[in-house]
Each structure stands twice: as C-alpha cells, then as structure tokens.
Amino acid sequence: MALGGFKNREMLVDLSSGTVDYREINEELAKKYVGGRGLGVKYVFDNGPDVEPFSEENILCLMTGPVTGSRSAMSGRLCMVTKSPLTGTVTDSHMGGWSAARLKWAGIDNVIFRGKSDKPVYLYVENGQGELRDASDLWGKGTRATVKAMQERYGKENLSVICIGQAGENLVRFAGFINENDRAAGRGGTGAVAGYKKLKAIVIKAAQKGNMPQPARDEEYKEANQKALKAIMEGGLTAPKKGGLSVYGTNVLTSIINEVGALPTMNSKYTHWDGAEGHSGETVNATLLVADNTCHACPVACKKEVEVKDGKYKTRVESFEYESGWALGANCGLSDAAPISYLINLCNEYGMDTIELGNTLSCMMEAAERGLIEEKADWGDADRMIELTEMLVFRRGIGDVLAEGTARAAKQFGDENLAMCVKGQAIPAYDPRGIQGIGLGYATSNRGACHLRGYTVASEIAGIPMPTDRLKPDGKGELLKVFQDLLAFSDSMNICKFSSFSENAEHYAEQYSAMTGIPVTADDVMKIGERIYNLERYYNNLAGFNKREDDYLPKRFTEEPATGNSAGHVSRMDVMLDEYYRVRGWVDGVVPESKLKELEIV
C-alpha cells in the first residue's frame, strides 16, 4: 500500500476461536472511504444489514484514520462502528484521549472483532501484534478498577486501556467504552455489543517516539498542518485560554442555549429553565473546576475535570460536558452541579451514555407524574436518580426496563410519545423548536437522534461559517447537508469535530492530501463525505428504515409550542424534510439506485 499515514495493518480478531490474524488495508476502499467512520461503515455494510446486534455475526470495528496519532492538531480520535443494539441502525461512536494515537503507534490501523468468546477476554496490543488474554478476574469490575488492574500489570507509561463496565456486561443497550482518561465512546450501545461478545477491554502499549505515521509529502504536510493549527489558535471558539470552548469546555453552551429558549427541560416539556444556571459552565468553573485536560495533539483543552470535595456527592470526574450536564440536569429538573457530577461519574464508572440515561430517567419522571406507573420518580430527586441508575446497570426491578433505553421504556410505561427519540435513540441538548435546523439533523441522522452528524447549531447560534436564522426553516435542508457531508469526512480522517469551528473543507483537503499522497480538493472532501453519508443511509434502508416517518421527530416538538425566547414555535419538519430530500436526491428517505451509482457506492 502506497498511501502515507497508514500502517497498512489491520487486526482481525475472532473471539469464537480465540485467533488473531492480520491483513493489509484495501487501498481502493481507503481512497473511497478514507478511514475511521467511513471505512468502518463500509466494513459493517459488507458484513450485512440483517445481522442481529447481539449475535456472533455482528462485527465491532475499532478504527483510526490517516492522520490519527500524527502532528495534525486534534488528531486523537478513535472510532467504533457496529450495528447498534439500541437503534438497529449502523452506528459509530468516538472517543478522545490517547487511545487512538497509541493504537497507530503500536503499528495497527484498525481492529475488527467478530464472533463471541466463551469466557471474558481482553485484547493486548504491542509492536504490531495482538493476543487475547483471560479477563475472568476483570469481569464484574467497573472501568476504573479495570484500568488500574491493567496499569498494575503492564505499567502506566505508554499504556491505554479501553474497557467496558458493568453496564456493557449486563447488555444495557446504551452501554459504551471508557478509556483511562475518562473519555467515552458513549452513544449507540457499542459497549453492549462488546459485553455480548465477552470482550472486556483493549489494552495498548506503545510509545510515540519513532512510531508516528509518516506523511507522503512531508513539506506540504508541514505547511498544511501549520495553516490548520493557525486557524484553531485564532478561532473565536477554539483559541486556547480565550475561546469559549477552551475556557468553559462544551458547557459554555448551557447559558447560551437556555437564553435563546432551546434548552429541553423536564423531558422537553419546556425550553427555558431558571434552574439551568446551577449547572452552567460559568457556575461549574467557579465552584468545581480542578483541571483543564486535553487529548493527543490538541491545544484547545476543552475537557473540564471537576471535583466535589465533600458531602454525599463527593466525587472527581472528567469531564463535565454540556450534554451530560443537561441530560442529568435540566432534562430531569435537577439544578445542582454536585449530584450531576456524581451521576456523570457513575456513568463513566459503569460505562454508559449520559445522554440516553438522562432521557430515560426524565421519561420515567413524566410517566410517574402522569400516573402511568407506580414507581417513585420525582423531578430533581438526585438520590432517586442515583438509585435508579444503580438498578438500571444491574437490571434490578424497574431498572430492567430502563436498561432497554428511552424508547423501549416509554412503550412499557404505556405511551411511546414520552420518548424524545428518533430511530430509538434519545435527543441531545438542543430543542428543535428553538433551533430549527438541528431538529432536521436529529430526524435524518443515520445513527438516531444526534447533534454530531450535522451540527447546524454552529451556524444557527454561533454564526459559523455564516449566520442563519435559528427560527426559520427555509434553507435548513441545504445547510444540514453541507454539515453532514463535511463532518462525515472529518470523522473518517478521524480528526475532532471541534476542528470544524475553525477549519474548513480546504484545510481538511490539504492535510489529507499531503499525508496520504492522494490529491483532493475541497469539493472532493464534500463528495467523499456525501458518499459516506449515503452509504450509511443505504445500510439503514436495507435494515428496514425506508419510510418518511423514520425521519421524523416526536409529536412534542411538532405540536407543543416552545417557551422562553422561542415561545410559540414548533418544529417545521415537513417544510425542512421536503427540501432536505430534494437536495439529497432521496425519495422519501430512500437512496435511489441512480444516487448510489453516481457516488460509486454500487
């Protein structure tokens, strides 16, 4: 393989037989799908859309990209791709830290797991080789104890541990992976797939020195990297110690989104809440912040480690993210950052998605409020939330229902409209009545409701790359497509999404071209992103998501008006969806054969 940036070595792990094999990367596929998310989706697609998520046939892919572990700014992302047990769609989930870089430094681009082990195992990776080892002594342990055990066994230096906790072991449908830096690949249930397969951890031993990926054209790469780094250093949101993302982390958004009337509150019954100040970025930084941490090759340092120093919620956790704070805060009527920190810590310890947990709990709270269930669940009752979280992880009592996720829980409660979900995955922290484009993004996301597929909030709230009216539906279909295609490419190059606040398609094209040696333009970047997005959609079509109603929001957003500074507005889904399908060239959400051929998918 002639492409720069790749180690040209994939590890194929058969958990059923306990064998580890290797192969070179298919160069033509790498050119078409880049790496990371794109190439991982191609592998899952080729594995077939009819597989059951909890089956030996389902594969779990750990993917890096061509710039992973390099000098490129914000190039420390690891992508996990599989068929989701939560949604039944293809899903990809990403984590930061140093795990991805160390995998590349260990001489491995990607790891593909298939089959199912008879006993708990972990994969140990070093010097381009992998070995499955017994994890029976780790099964039943939380993520922190697992990391500690591996560090004692192999030493802390140059070690990454990516593991599941008890949530994954017990097949909580929104379980994820956590690494040694408390970075999570949270959404979509990748950790539950690992739990089914009896895969406890991936342990990587590798140093940076002498192992960084080499660019095909070094001088061009240096220039491209410096240009991209300059954009980040001078960015309004990303500038180190100056930009809002760097100063407050993602939680800079709480006050901003609440002020415009787009903060979903108490299971999205309201879109503004006075109590949100209690867990805002400003409050958390002033009262709980203890460290500003970062990931490989990242100057932004958006991670905010917090500590509750005393009391029953005493804890220390990285990181108090906007989505997590909202999901377990305003969404559940809880304003105190201390118990929210404690709950985030529980999610990291047990290995599960904070967003889905918060939505599942708020769904239960509304069901209890309406008398649909007898179990106690009051708004803002932190101690009950902690109790329910423990019950959920170990599937005790009502926890067995909650462990199935928001959508399935709502059906059990007797009203599926209580679930603020699309395709079975719960919404993030932006109300689609107050930010029209993000609602369309939730509806058309290929992994279920998600802000990270196409972050129109950048334009609708921050004016990046240009301002658009957050309350108007016009033009949002075209805007969303641009965001979706661009981020599909950056996820496949495997560079942090936050780079898009300062970088553009040209920056990505220059870095990718110089690293791999494949000359691409900004237009090529967008076309490749479009190919990846359409491949995901085609997979979902074949998996049964082939109707317009699969791309729709819960009735609350289209029928119940917003409050606060978005008062009176509802999501204008029909107007936006018509435009979106038109610019995508889809027929009621289905990718036609002509589009598949145009994009060289078939």
N, C-alpha and C positions, 0 to 999 in steps of 0.2 A: 504494500500500500504506500502510495507516494505522498499522501496528504500530511502536511505539518499539523502539529497539535495533538495528534492521536498517538497512543502507544501501540495501536493496532493489535490489541489483545483483549478478547472477551472471555470471561469465565462462565462456563455452563455447569451449573450445579444441579444434579439430580438427587433430590432429597430422598426419594424412594429407594434408590440403590446405594446412596451414600458416595457417589462418584463425582469427581470434578474434572471436567475437560476444558479445552481451550480452542478458540478459533480466531482467525483474523476477521476484521470488520469488512463487510462488503462495501467496496469503495463507491459503487454506483448508488447504493442506498444512502450512504453517508452524504453524498453530494445532493441527493434529493431531499433528505430529511434532517441533515445537519448533525444531529446527536441528541443527547438529553431527551426532552419531551418528544420531539418529532420522531427520532429513531425508535424510542421506546414504544410509542404508539404504533409504529409500523410493526414491531415485533408482536405486540398484543393483537393487532389486527390479523396478522398472518397466523396467529395461534387459533383464531376463530372467535366470532362474536357469540356463539351459542354455548360456550362453556359456563358452567356454574362457578360463581366466585369462590365458594367453599368447595373446591374439588381439586384432585390431583392434577387435572388438566389445566387449571388456571396457572398462568405464569406471573411471576413478580420480578420486575426488572429494576435494577439499580443502575442509573445512567449518569454519566458525566458528558460534557461537551468538549469541543475542540479547544476552547480557551480555559477550561477548568484547571485550576492549580497553577495558572500562568501568572505573568506580571500584569495582566489585564485587571483593571480596577473592578471590584465586586464580582470576581470570578470564582467564588467559593460555594456554588450551589450544587446540591445533589438532588437528582430527580428520581422518584419512584413511580413506576407505571404498572397498572394491573387492571383487571375488571373489578369494579367496586362492589362489595357486598352490601353497601348502603343504597346504591342507586341502580345497579345493573348496567351502568354505562362504563365506557372506558374512563379511567381516572388517572391523573398524575398529581403527585404531592411532592413538595420541595422542602429541603432544609438547608440552613446555612451552617456557619462554623468552619471547621477544617476537615470534615469527613470526606467530602468530595475531592478536595485537593490531595489528601493523603491516599485515597484510592488511586488517583492518577500517578502520584509519586511512587506508589507501590508497583507501578507498571501495568495497571489494569484500567481499561476504559469503562467497562460495563460488566455487571454480574446478572445473569439470568437464572432464576430459581424455578424449577418445576418439580412436580411430584409432592410427596408427603413423607416425612420421616416417622418411624415407629416410636422414636423417643426424642426428647428435646435435644437440639443441637445448636451450635453456633459455627459460623464460618470464620476461620482465621486466615488473614491475607498478609503476605510479606514477600518481597522480592519476586513479584510476578507469579507467585504460587498461592493456591488456596487449599485448605484442608478443613473438612467437617470434624468438629470435636464435640464430645459429650457435654451437654448443658443441663443434665438432670439436676445438678446441685444449684442451678440458677433458676430453674422453673419454680414459679411461685414468688419470686423476688420482684421488687419494684425496680424501676430503671436506675435509680441512684445506687442501690445495692449491687446491681449487675455491673454497672460501670466501675464501682470500687473494687469488686472482685476481679475484674479483668485488669485493672491497673495494678493490683497487688500481684497478679500472676505474670504480667508482661512489662510492668514498669510504666510510669506515666509519660515518660518522654517519647515524643513522636507517635503517640497512640491515639486512635479514635475508636470509640465504641458506639455503635448504632444498635439500639435494642428496643424491644417491646417490654411493657409491664404487664400487670395482671389483666388490664383491660383487653389487650390483644390475646392473651392466653385464654380468656373466657369468651372470646369472639364477640365482644362489644362491637357493633357494626361501624362505629366511628373511632375505633382504636387506631393509633398512629405509632410512628417511631420517634424516639428521643435520642439525642446523642449526648456526649459528655459535657457539652456546653449548654444543655437545656434547650437546644434548638430542635424544633419539632417539624416532622412531616405529618401534619395533622389530619388533613381532610381526606374523605373518601374511603377510609377503612383499610388502608394498606397494612396497618399493624394487625388487624383481624385476619387478613389473608396469611400473614406470617404465623400468627397463632395457630391457625388451622393446620399449617404445614409443619408445626412444631419447630419453627425457626426462631430462636430466642434473640440472636444477635449476629452482627457482622463486626468483627474486630480487625482493625487495620494498623499495621506497624510500618511506618515509612517516614523518612526524613525528606525535607525539601531539597537539601543540597545535592546538586548533581542530577536531580530527578524531575525538574520542571519540564513541561512539554516545550518542544523546540519549534519556533516558527519557521515556515518555509522561506520567508523573506524577512530576514532579521531587521534590516534598517527600516524597511517600510513598516514593520510591526512596531518598532520603537516610536516612529512618528505617529502612527495611528493611536497607539496607547497613550502617548503624551497629549494628543489632541482630545481624546476622550476623558482623560484624567483632568485636564484643564476645565472641561465643561462641568464635571462633577464638583470640582473645587470652587467654581464660581457660581454654581447653581443656587437659585433662590431657596430651594428646599434642602439641597444636599450639601451645601458648603459646610465643612467641618467647624463645629462650635458656633456657627452663625445661622445656618438654615434651620427651619423649624423641625425637620426630620432628624437632624443631628442633635439639636438641643433637647427636644422633648420626646424623640422617638415617634413611633406611629401614633402614640396617644396625644400628639399635638392636635389631632382631629376632633377630639371629644367636644370641646367648647365650640369649635367652628361649625361642626355638623349640627350640634344642638341649637346653635343660634339661628341657623337658616331653617330650622324646622324639619330636619330629616334624620333625627335620631330615633330609631324604633324603640319604643318604650312599653314595657309590660306586654310582651308578646305582640308588639306593633299596634296596640290599641291607640297609642298617642305617638306624636312625632317630635315632641318637645317635653323636657322634664327639668324642673328646677334642681332636682337632686343630682343631676349629672356632674355638677361641679365637684362633688365629693370624690369622684374618680377621674377627674380631668388630668391632662398632662401637667398642667401648672401645679395642681394640688399634690399629685404624686411626686413630682420633682422636689417640691418644697418640703415634703414630710417624710418620704420613704426612700428616695433615691440614694444608692450607695456606690454604684459603679456604672460607667459608660463602657460597654464592651463592644467588640466588633468581630468581624469574620475575616477569613483569608482575603488579603489584598483590598480591604475596604477602608477608606478614610472617613466614612460618614459616621460610623459608630452609632447606629440607631437603637441598639439594644440597651434597655434600661433595667439594670438589676436593682431590685428593691428589697428592703428588709423591714419587717415588723418586729421590733426589738423585744416586746414583752406582751403579756396577756395571752388569752386563749387562742389568738390567731397568730401567735409568734411564728415567723417563717422568714425564709430568704429565698428568692426565686428570680430567675431571669427568664422571661422579660415581661414587664407589664405592658403588653401590647394594647393598641386601641380596640381591636376586635375582641380580644379576651376580656378586657375591662368592660366593654359594652355588653357582651353576651351574658356575663355573670353579674353585671351591674344594672344599668338602666333597663335592660331587657327583662330582668327579674325584679325590678323595683328595689334594688339594693344600691345604696349610695356610698357606703363606707369602703374605702380602698383597702383597709386592713383585711377583712374577711374575703374580699375579692382576690387579694394576693394569695391568701391561704388556699382558696379554691383553684387558682391557677397552678399553684404548687402541687395540689392533688392531681390535677390533670397531667402535669409533667411526670409526677411520680408513678402514676398508673399507666401513663401512655395513652392519652386520648385527646380528641379535638375539643378545645374550649368552646368554639362556636356552636357546634352541634349540641354539646352538653347544655349550654345556656338556653338554647332554643327549646330543648326537650324539657328542661325544668320550667321554663316560662309557659310552655304549652300545658304542662300539668297544673301550674298555678291557676291558669284561666279555667281549666276544666274543673278544678276544685271550687273556684269562685262561683262558677255557674251551677254547681251541684251535680255535675256529671259523674263525679267519683267521690268516694267517702274518705279517701286518704287525705291527710292534712298537708297543705302546701300553700302557705300564705306569701303574698308579695313581700319581698325584702327580708324574709326569715332566713338569715345566714346559717344558723345552726341546723335548721331543717334541710337547707340546700346541701350542707356538708354531709348530713346523714343520708340523704337520698343519693348523693354521689357515691358513697361507700356501698350502699345497697345495689346501685347500678353496676358497679365494677364487678361485684361478686354475685350478681344476678339473684339477690335475695328479695323475696316479696315483690312489691311493685317495681323494684329495680330490674327485674327480669323483663318487664315491659319497656322501661326506659332505655335499657341497653340496646333495644332494637332501633333507636333513633326517633326523631321527632315525628316523621310521617306515619310510621307504623304505630307509635304510641297514641297519636291522635285518633287513629281508627279504633284502637282498643278503648279509648275514652268515649267513643260514640259520636265524634264529629271531626271528620278529616279536615274541615275548614279551619280547625285550630292550629294546623301545622303551617307555618310560614316557610314552605318548601317549594322547590322546583325539581322535578325528576327525583324526588325523595331526599334531597339534600337541603338543609336549612339555610336561610339567608344570612349574609353578613350584616355589618353595622351601618347600612345606608338605606334609608327608607325610599322606595321608588316613587312615592307620591311627591316627595320634595326634591328628588333628583331623577328626572325622567329617564335619562339615558342608562343609568345603572340598573333600572328596572328591566329594560330591554336586555341588558347584559346578563342579569340573573336568568331571564327566561330562555335565552339562547345559548347559555354556557353549556359546553359539551360534558361537563362533569357535575351538572346540577348547579343550583344557585351559587354564584361565585362572583366576587368583585375582581378577582385576579385574572380572569380570562380577557376582560376588556375594560380597563379602569377609566371609564369616561368621567369619573369624578375629577380627574386631573384637569380636564377642560371645563367641566360644569361648575367646579368650585374654585380651583386654583388658576384657571386660565392657561393651562399648559396642554398643547403647544399654542392654543389660541382659545379665547373665552367663548363659551356658548351659554345660552340662557337655560338654566337648570330646570325651569318650569315649562319650557316649550318642547313638544315632541318633535317638531319639524327638524329634519336633518340628522336625527339621532341614529337612524339606521346606518347611514353612511359613516358617521363619526365612529360608531361602535365597530364596524367592520375594520376600519383603519387600526384601532387599538387592538382588536383581537388578532389581526394578522401580524402586527409588529411584535406583540408580546409572545405569540406562538414561536416566532423566530428567536427572540431573546431567551425564552425558556429552553430552546433547543441548542443554542450556542451555550446555554447554561450560565447566563450572567444575571445578576439580581435585577428584578423588575424595577427596583427603585432607581436604577440607572436611567430608566426612560423619563424620569423627571428632568434630566439634564442632557441625555444623549438622544440621538435620533437614528433613523434608518441608515443615514450616511456614516455615522460613527460605527454602527454595527458592521456595515459592509466593509469598511476599511480595516477594522480589526480582524474580521473573519477572513477576508481575502489575504491579508499579509500572513496570518497564522497558518492557514491551510494551503495557500498557494492557488486557490480557486478564485479567479477574478469574478467578483459580483458587484453589482451596483445597488443603490438604494431601492430601485424598482425591483431588482431581483430578490432583495430581502423581503419585500412585501409579497411577492409572488410565492416564494417558498413558504412564508407564513400562511398564506391563503391555502396552499396545498396541504399543510399540516392540519389546519382547522377543518378543511373539508374531509380529510381522511378520518378524523375523529367523528365528524358528523355522519359519515358513511358507515362507520362501525356501529354507531348508535342506531342508525336507520335499520341496519341488518339485525340488531339486537332487539328491535321492536319499538323503538322510538321514531315513529314515522307519521305522526299526526300533528296538526297545528296546535291542538290542545296540550301537547307535550311541551310546547314553548310558551307557556302562559303562567301568569302569576296567581297567587291565592286571591280569592274574592275580596279580602280585606283591603287590598291595595287598589283594586279597580272599582270598588263600590263604596268604601267608607272614607270620607274626606280626612285629609291630614289636619293637624293642629299647629299651633305656633306660627312661625313666619312662612309656613306653607299652607296655612288654613284654607280649606275648601277644595284643595286639589286632590285628584285621584290620578292613578297611573293611566296614561293614554296608550295602552298596549296595542290596540288594534291598528291605530294610525302608524305607530312605530314599526310594528311587525310587518305590515304590508310593505313599507319602504325597505326594511331590512332584507326581506326575502327577495325583493326586486334587485337590490344591489349585490346580493349574494348569488343570484341566479338560481335560487332554490324554488321548488314547488311545494308550498305548504310545509316547509321544513325538511323536505327530502332532496338530496343531491341528485340531479338528473345525470344520466349517463354522459351527456354532452359536456357537462362540467367536469366530470371525472376524467374524461379523455383530454379536455383542454389543459387540465392540471397534471396530466400524466400519472394519475393515480391508477388507472387501468390501461 
